[in-house]
């Protein structure tokens, strides 16, 4: 057993930006042994954490201080010793464990770009540069890494048990990620076009400018790649049009070819994939473009039984023929006549669909199903049999693990619901939600945060929250972090959940999610006066189980669930009638999560980060509302309010609200409510543009790296942006283009995109153009200013969000620093991890590496007009 770090020699040929870059393949790098260190620090769902390994070996760019066998390290969890262990066949350490780190130095004779495939761990560090690992073992084929000539420190952190590491030579200056093409199915006879997504890696040291992605085979289309940064990972969305619609007239397989072509037309990379054409009554995948990042996402759908589909199609065709015939009669007679009116009635009834038993005026309902961890939507929809009178739609959470149906996972569920409703006519009074395991948690989560969005819900094998299942680390600022992620706290939203009819399903011998998670929620909901609460605990059943109760898998299609769904519809008021319901109880953790409840809307809260409540009643046009922590609210036209009393204060209405058909809006300042006739001012928070920090990753956001500093500063900021692009791709099947500050300033068409800035006012040329000089947080080399508070030194960093200057809709997110040491801290951020709350801003120093929250200088929430609130921050 060696006593010094292993030095692995390999020969690498230099990269060139052309197809001949693929030279005679040298031997692939391989580790014969590793230095490993047991877990000295915890990880967990928190924005900042101690990290002794990072502090000693990675915090300083270019450091060449390697550990040796027997060296001892101490962190928040105690002390461990670096130990040597041989490698397995997959290149990882023979001894499995949840290591703080595993290290192997690599000496390269010449520099070059390789694909590094790390399976089973989160982070790969090569020469001090951070790259994403394949922690969930999706099998995407790795990411491009640069090995410089000479010694390269290769370190792995965040292992999930054992891991493997392999290097393969990049096949071309651009490569396709393996097993990562987002492909929908085509329904036979539909024709048209589909949205496709795929991922490219730039495997060169220089940018790729002017290239295009072109389609071939049975499809056509193309999209410009603009400029790809060196080592960039980018997900590309492209519309693929069928060359010949007849090719998709019957079920079968089609071929789509992808070609990356340089600006001069040279083909740099190519691959082919199969697109399935399925029968109209088959389960299938559909695709759509996400508003979050412009990426292509999919959902799975299970149509109602074939007989229902045929019946609706026949009625639609009959109605269309009748309409055509009557239109002809109308044009011949020179007027509409009674026959034309009759045709409209026939068409209207047919559009509403329905089956023979339900009647022609019945539209199908919709069930959104949320999958468990590791489950893809094709597998989720495969667990269901067709359900009479219902479409079943399986959202993705953006990945099989994704975001636990929180943050961008929650947004995906709503994007899928809305995209589906854009394609298929659905009865809006029959919208239901269910899910299994992680999807059961998602069902609790979405139901609690949007009680009027779903008519009934049914969590199966679901856990309540991160705090009851797995837990989140404690710390000095744990309360603040949880306030920034208050939507996670399901048990604090029982007032909302109690209004939603619920069926709870669980195996009483569940080895993965204890049945106590379900029983606890049932007890709490019963105490809260739940309206219709049912449950079933299957004797002896584990996490996933089946039997003869349902045509699909019993643990997701249990008949009791669908009986509950069948018994509940949303009550709707007839035109001109009193609103439904007449009594409202509403809790929102944040208007950006949920602002509207039936006919009442909460637009702003008084104290950002705290829950708001509203109780409203309607009685013969008189609306009384009692609020808590509400600054601005609106009564929608459907409230049909003629008198309004807010917290005991009668409001003077200048116009008849029923006659105007407009919402009634009110704002409270200094304790008094007053009606307002104008919309929320552009410079104030509103649900569509609000913090906290993670909300900046929306509106087709762009990662903007600074180039105004020194070459070393510019390189460090590029590394951060590229790492985030990789992380967003990996965790969320996401598209996060990396551009330079100068590119942003030169392209006015990007003025209303959200942007993520990297750097400070001296290293990012877009700083003042994006944030302005009135932003209460300003940073430059060696100096940070937060209101009147000053922080000096090169090791400070900040994350914050702020309205983008020059846009009424866009938001900016910022990874700021006062120097190289501060910039480096962003490399271990947890901003894409669900359950991690980050408020509007947080300023911290390298002290976080030893003391976690103790290294946070100041953090908190801005006011509604984006100013510092000294009463709403922590130190």
Secondary structure, 3 states (H helix, E strand, C coil): CCCCCCEEEECCCCCCCCHHHCCCCCCCCCCCEEEEECCCCCCCCCCCCCCHHHHHHHCCCCCCCCCCCCCEEEECCEEEECEEEEECCCCCECCCCCCCEEEEEEEECCCEEEEEEEEEEEEEEECCEEEECECCCCCCCCEEEEECCEEEEEEEEEEEEEEEEEEEECCCCEEEEEEEEECCCEECCCCCEEEEEEEEEECCCCCEEEEEEEEEECEECEEEEEEECCCCEEEEEEEEEECCHHHHCCCEEEEEEEEEECCCCCEEEEEEEEEEEECCCCCEEEEEECCCCCCEEEEEEECCCHHHHHHHHHHHHHHHHHHHHHHHHHHHHCCCHHHHHHHHHHHHHHHCCCCCCCCCCCCCEEEEEECCCCCCHHHHHHCCCCECCEEEEECCCCCCCCCCCCCHHHHHHHHHHHHHHHHCCCCCCCEEEEEECHHHHHHHHHHHHCCCCCCEEEEECCCCCCCCCCCCCCCCCHHHHHHCCHHHCHHHHHHHHCCCEEEEEEECCCCCCCHHHHHHHHHHHHHCCCCCEEEEEECCCCCCCCCCCCCCCHHHHCHHHHHHHHHCCCCCCCCCCCCCCCEEEEEECCCCCCCEECCEEEEEECCCCCCEEEEEEEECCEEEEEEECEEEEEECHHHCCCEEEECCEECCCCCCHHHHCCCEEEEEECCEEEEECCCCCCCCCECCECCCHHHHCCCCCEEEECCCCCHHHHHHHHHHHHHHHHHHHHHHCCCCCEEEHHHHHCCHHHCCCCEEEEECCCCCCCHHHHHCCCCCEEEECCEEEECCEEEECCCEEEEEEEECCCCCCCEEEEEEECCHHHHHHHHHCCCCCCCCCCCCEEEEECCHHHHHHHHEEEEEEECCCCCEEEEEEEC
